[in-house]
Structure formats: structure tokens, C-alpha cells
Amino acid sequence: MDLRVSIKKKLRDFTLEVAFRVRDEVFALFGASGCGKSITLKCIAGIETPDCGSITLNGRTLYDSDKNINLPPQARRVGYLFQNYALFPNMTVAQNITFAATGDKLSKLKQNIERFQLHGLENAYPNQLSGGQCQRVALARVLASHAEFLLLDEPFSALDSYLKWQLELELVQILKHYGGAILVTHDRGEVFRLSDKVAVLHDGLISTVDSTQELFLNPKTLQAAILTGCKVSRLRKIADNQFLAVDWDTILTAPPDSKFVAIRAPLPSRQLFDDQLFFLRD
């Protein structure tokens, strides 16, 4: 599996400009709401068109502004799980699942009805389903299609905590055998549990790309520290390597170019240890 993305698109508040590569892994686009995560997915899927750049999947060009190539969504063989599920309201569960299926549709229907515990709902319509059932039907539809790659846009945002936990366990097993996927989320727990690599987005730009483990163990930017749950303070220089952590009212020794300090653990009272701290330039 090899997805390569290098695109630029002018949006209302900023310009989205991202470049990354995804191989046989779950790659998370991680950032606050409105930072460009979902638009990036839509450009890969062909729902939105970048202003310029290129997108290739396993050597196939999906989009290239220089070569005037822009494949329609149905030709890209990319499975997109929408945040709001986007089930067809006039189709039954069975019809939704098999809508984009190729090959033996009956076999794929049976496989996914079993996989997602949808027995007895084959003839039900989306307005007769719970949120969790709609989510499972949407996942089943994606997996029944002839998709080479998965795009998951906030897949658990509408679910209660117990159902979210159940579907996360199911998705972990699916992704292990699928090949490659991009997960869009602003939930650090989902990032930690589901992804192998993470790109942190802020105002349309990628501030850092790291393995999931490294991102949480050693955040390298202010945005990465905040998103992974660190407490952060501004630093004010008071001597060569001496700084005042303004928001904590504590004096620290730090590298000379530091602007912020972050800590993963809850703040101890007046006692900070070097191995708990991350000093950040931006």
C-alpha cells in the first residue's frame, strides 16, 4: 500500500498545503476542528478538487494538476466513511451495503451482516436504525466495495462511549488486515489506540509527522503538546538558561531558544523534574 499526497487548496480562512506518504499503516490526521483534516480526505476521495498538486495510490495517479488528471470518486477505489454516515435513505440496509460492492454481492452482504452483527436488519431503512447501527452499516458498505484504501472521517463522533468502545475493537481487527487507512480525528484517545503514525495539522499546515508512540512520548511542537494532552506554560527569559514559566510561576533551566514548556503528568506542586518536561520553540 502506498498513498502519496502533495496538494494545495485555498480555503476561506487559510491555505491548505499538505504533503505526506502513507504505506501499510493507519495514518492519523490529528488537529482541532476546522484545521483542514476533512478537506484533505475529500481531496483524496475526489469529492473536492485541490488547486494544484498530485495524489497517487499504488502507482495510479488519482489527481495531477500538471498532467490535467482528476479521476472521479468512483474510479479512485477509495473507501470513504463519512462523519454523518451518508447512508441512502431510500435504500434498505442490504441495498446500502451492496450498492458499491463488486463481484459476489450476496457473499459480501452475508460476510458484512455477520461481521457487524446486523442480523434481522437487512430490510430496515436508515431512519429505522440507531446511530450505532447506522455506523455499522456505513462501515459494512465501505468494506464491501472494491476499495484499496480507507478514509475514516471522525468515525466515532456520534456514538456513546460504550458503543464507541465496541466498534473501536472491531475496527482495530479490520484495519490490521486491510492495508492502509487515514483516520481523521481530534480525539487523542482514538489516535493513540488506532493509529501507527500521526500528522498534526494546524491551520492547513502539517506541524509534525511522527510515529504515534513518539508523538505522545516526545511532542516536538506546541500544537502536538497541546493536542496530546500536555499542560503548557509560556516561558520568559530571565538569565542565560534561566526562564520563568509564566503560567506556573516557576523558574526552570531550559535551552536558550525555548518559548514554551509542556508537561504530560498533572502538575506537581512546586516540584518539576527534567524528564517530565518538553521545551518547545514554537
C-alpha positions, 0 to 999 in steps of 0.5 A: 500500500502506498498513498502519496499526497502533495496538494494545495487548496485555498480555503476561506480562512487559510491555505491548505498545503499538505504533503505526506506518504502513507504505506501499510499503516493507519495514518492519523490526521490529528488537529482541532476542528476546522484545521483542514483534516476533512478537506484533505480526505475529500481531496483524496476521495475526489469529492473536492478538487485541490488547486494544484498538486498530485495524489497517487495510490499504488502507482495510479495517479488519482489527481495531477494538476500538471498532467490535467488528471482528476479521476472521479470518486468512483474510479479512485477505489477509495473507501470513504466513511463519512462523519454523518454516515451518508447512508441512502435513505431510500435504500434498505440496509442490504441495498446500502451495503451492496450498492458499491460492492463488486463481484459476489454481492450476496457473499459480501452482504452475508460476510458484512451482516455477520461481521457487524452483527446486523442480523434481522436488519437487512430490510430496515431503512436508515431512519429505522436504525440507531446511530450505532447501527447506522455506523455499522452499516456505513462501515459494512458498505465501505468494506464491501466495495472494491476499495484499496484504501480507507478514509475514516472521517471522525468515525466515532463522533456520534456514538456513546462511549460504550458503543464507541468502545465496541466498534473501536475493537472491531475496527482495530481487527479490520484495519490490521488486515486491510492495508492502509487507512487515514483516520481523521480525528481530534480525539487523542484517545482514538489516535493513540489506540488506532493509529501507527503514525500521526500528522498534526495539522494546524491551520492547513499546515502539517506541524509534525509527522511522527510515529504515534508512540513518539508523538505522545512520548516526545511532542516536538511542537506546541500544537502536538503538546497541546493536542496530546494532552500536555499542560503548557506554560509560556516561558520568559527569559530571565538569565542565560538558561534561566526562564520563568514559566509564566503560567506556573510561576516557576523558574526552570533551566531550559535551552536558550531558544525555548518559548514554551514548556509542556508537561504530560503528568498533572502538575506537581506542586512546586516540584518539576523534574527534567524528564517530565518536561518538553521545551518547545520553540514554537 
